[in-house]
């Protein structure tokens, strides 16, 4: 019984920590625009290449610490996928539309 209560407590703590990132986050570079929507441990990232005019999305789970690791699919660019990593506050991108770290700001 003690082990079960410990597992339940850890699961609750993990879920509560993930909720600290709930909301909409945005970030932009010269060529990229990102919008991240977080609800609990679920996230949706929308990326737009301003220079190329193409868009991609990814639905994924974030870590309790805000870790991001996902592949964004760009359906209007044949076979284009881009991995994004980092955290909710700083997403690392790379690809045809530029690379680097995009600083994300939570919208109020």
HELIX and SHEET records of a PDB file:
HELIX    1   1 UNK A    2  UNK A   18  1                                  17    
HELIX    2   2 UNK A   19  UNK A   21  5                                   3    
SHEET    1   A 5 UNK A  54  UNK A  61  0                                        
SHEET    2   A 5 UNK A  42  UNK A  49 -1                                        
SHEET    3   A 5 UNK A  32  UNK A  39 -1                                        
SHEET    4   A 5 UNK A  23  UNK A  28 -1                                        
SHEET    5   A 5 UNK A 105  UNK A 106 -1                                        
SHEET    1   B 4 UNK A  67  UNK A  74  0                                        
SHEET    2   B 4 UNK A  80  UNK A  87 -1                                        
SHEET    3   B 4 UNK A  90  UNK A  93 -1                                        
SHEET    4   B 4 UNK A 100  UNK A 103 -1                                        
END                                                                             
